Amino acid sequence: MQPVMTAADLHDFMAREFPQMHDRFEVVGLGPFRASVRMEAREADLRPGGTVSGPAMFALADCAFYLATLAMIGPRGLAVTTSCAIDFMRKPAPGGLRADARILKLGRSLSVGDVTLFSDGMDAPVAHANVTYSLPPRG
């Protein structure tokens, strides 16, 4: 099953529905049941010690999975997070982060999967999240 939305479609959707956030995230890869999303950490995303804050990484993981889900089901804005557990594994460097979202099961009412976060210049992941989204009824 191929995505029904392109990266450009997702960008337009975010600009229309989430104008306060759309410039934070960029879809850099899209495929069946997958999306890669980048975020450049800003000064407000940093915490003492020169690392990206947990809430900023959580936002990236959540948004990446949201976009992966919408790419597969279409622009249904009322898809919402019902569960997310994140493990912070390494200290990310300030700067760019990439989230690789993967849908493991896409049903009529739930999208279940995971997201792995990487910091620019590091090979090993910095965080991993398990995510479940509730999907709105069709029509």
Order of alpha helices (4+ residues) and beta strands (2+ residues): alpha-beta-beta-beta-beta-alpha-beta-beta-beta-beta
